[in-house]
Amino acid sequence: MGWWFAWIFAVHYNIPGQRNRKNSPLDVLLKCFAAGEIGKEEYEERKKIIEMELIKRS
């Protein structure tokens, strides 16, 4: 019975920082840079744009 109880909590509840974590635009951008999909200059340019938009919204 203990394993069943543990399974319910592990599967059906959102554990902070684990399941259902949405990536921010900066997270996505950093992953693209880390994967080599974009270069340093493009990364820095896009990062500035995203940060400016975040400042405007707050």
C-alpha positions, 0 to 999 in steps of 0.5 A, spaced: 500 500 500 505 504 501 508 504 494 501 506 491 500 512 496 507 514 494 505 513 486 499 518 487 504 523 490 509 523 485 505 522 479 499 527 480 502 533 484 506 538 481 513 538 485 516 545 485 521 545 480 520 538 477 514 537 472 510 542 468 516 547 469 515 552 463 521 555 460 522 562 460 524 565 453 531 566 457 531 559 458 530 557 451 535 562 448 540 559 453 539 552 451 539 554 443 546 558 445 549 552 449 546 547 443 550 551 438 544 553 434 546 560 435 552 564 436 555 569 442 553 575 438 546 573 436 545 570 443 547 577 446 542 581 441 536 577 443 538 577 450 537 584 450 531 584 446 528 579 451 530 583 457 527 590 454 521 586 453 521 584 461 522 591 463 517 594 459 512 589 462 513 590 469 
